[in-house]
Amino acid sequence: YRRITLALKNLSFTINHKCVQRLMQSMQLKSCIRAVKYRSYKGKVGKIADNVLQRQFKAERPNQKWVTDVTEFNVRREKLYLSPIMDLFNGEIIAFQLQRRPLFGLVKDMLST
């Protein structure tokens, strides 16, 4: 009824929103409720870390450069989140953590192992 009331006011009709609501109910008119489309992008959130590696993904000795990431997997219609630490010298996985929710504890627990 809100959009109908606004449209009527734009057409220079003076009518109360309650009257529009009552008329719509008596005529069994219902508004279409549209589902809000999900958008994961929220703009800049938090601090962006400095680019320390400068795209140099090779290490000259073990334990010189470690990288980490959080990856989402769908397993049997359920989401799982993997957070590994990888040594760039030989691609070895140093440690990893697997959880059902992508919380900060996922990365924190992985770093403490």
C-alpha positions as CSV (number, residue, x, y, z in Angstrom):
1,Y,0.0,0.0,0.0
2,R,2.9,2.4,0.5
3,R,3.9,2.5,-3.1
4,I,0.3,2.9,-4.2
5,T,-0.1,5.8,-1.7
6,L,3.0,7.4,-3.0
7,A,1.9,7.0,-6.6
8,L,-1.5,8.6,-5.8
9,K,0.2,11.5,-4.1
10,N,2.5,12.0,-7.1
11,L,-0.7,12.2,-9.2
12,S,-2.0,15.0,-6.9
13,F,-4.6,12.8,-5.0
14,T,-4.9,13.6,-1.3
15,I,-5.6,10.2,0.4
16,N,-4.6,8.7,3.7
17,H,-2.4,5.6,3.6
18,K,-4.8,3.8,5.9
19,C,-7.6,4.3,3.4
20,V,-5.4,2.9,0.6
21,Q,-4.6,-0.1,2.9
22,R,-8.3,-0.7,3.6
23,L,-9.3,-0.4,0.0
24,M,-6.6,-2.8,-1.1
25,Q,-7.7,-5.3,1.6
26,S,-11.3,-5.1,0.5
27,M,-10.3,-5.7,-3.1
28,Q,-8.0,-8.5,-2.0
29,L,-5.0,-6.8,-3.6
30,K,-1.6,-7.8,-2.2
31,S,1.7,-6.4,-3.0
32,C,4.5,-8.5,-4.4
33,I,7.3,-8.8,-1.9
34,R,10.6,-9.1,-3.7
35,A,13.5,-11.0,-2.2
36,V,16.5,-8.9,-1.6
37,K,19.3,-10.0,-3.8
38,Y,22.4,-11.0,-1.9
39,R,25.6,-9.0,-2.5
40,S,28.7,-10.1,-0.7
41,Y,30.7,-7.0,-1.6
42,K,30.6,-4.4,1.1
43,G,33.3,-2.1,-0.1
44,K,36.5,-1.5,1.8
45,V,36.3,-3.4,5.1
46,G,39.1,-3.4,7.6
47,K,42.8,-2.8,7.0
48,I,44.5,-4.0,3.8
49,A,47.8,-5.6,4.6
50,D,51.0,-4.3,2.9
51,N,52.2,-6.2,-0.2
52,V,55.4,-7.6,1.4
53,L,56.0,-10.3,-1.2
54,Q,55.7,-8.0,-4.2
55,R,54.6,-11.1,-6.2
56,Q,57.9,-12.9,-5.6
57,F,56.5,-16.4,-4.8
58,K,59.8,-18.2,-4.7
59,A,61.9,-18.7,-1.6
60,E,65.6,-19.4,-1.6
61,R,65.6,-21.4,1.7
62,P,63.0,-23.2,3.9
63,N,60.9,-21.1,6.3
64,Q,61.8,-17.9,4.6
65,K,58.3,-17.1,3.2
66,W,55.1,-18.6,4.4
67,V,51.7,-17.8,2.9
68,T,48.1,-18.5,4.1
69,D,44.6,-18.2,2.8
70,V,41.0,-19.3,3.6
71,T,39.3,-21.5,1.0
72,E,35.7,-22.6,0.9
73,F,34.7,-26.1,-0.1
74,N,31.3,-27.7,-0.7
75,V,31.2,-31.2,0.7
76,R,27.9,-33.1,0.7
77,R,25.9,-29.8,0.5
78,E,27.8,-28.4,3.5
79,K,30.4,-25.7,3.4
80,L,33.9,-26.3,4.9
81,Y,36.6,-23.7,5.3
82,L,40.3,-24.7,5.0
83,S,43.1,-22.4,6.3
84,P,46.6,-23.8,5.5
85,I,50.1,-22.4,5.9
86,M,52.4,-23.1,3.0
87,D,56.1,-22.7,2.7
88,L,57.0,-21.1,-0.6
89,F,60.4,-22.9,-0.8
90,N,59.0,-26.3,-1.6
91,G,55.2,-25.9,-1.4
92,E,55.0,-27.9,1.8
93,I,51.9,-27.4,4.0
94,I,53.3,-26.5,7.5
95,A,49.9,-26.5,9.3
96,F,46.2,-26.3,8.5
97,Q,42.9,-25.9,10.2
98,L,39.5,-27.0,8.9
99,Q,36.2,-25.7,10.3
100,R,32.5,-25.3,9.3
101,R,32.4,-21.5,9.8
102,P,34.9,-18.9,8.5
103,L,35.6,-17.2,11.8
104,F,38.8,-15.5,13.0
105,G,39.5,-18.4,15.3
106,L,40.0,-20.6,12.2
107,V,43.2,-18.6,11.3
108,K,44.2,-18.0,14.9
109,D,44.0,-21.7,15.9
110,M,45.9,-22.6,12.7
111,L,48.7,-20.2,13.6
112,S,49.0,-21.6,17.1
113,T,49.5,-25.2,15.9
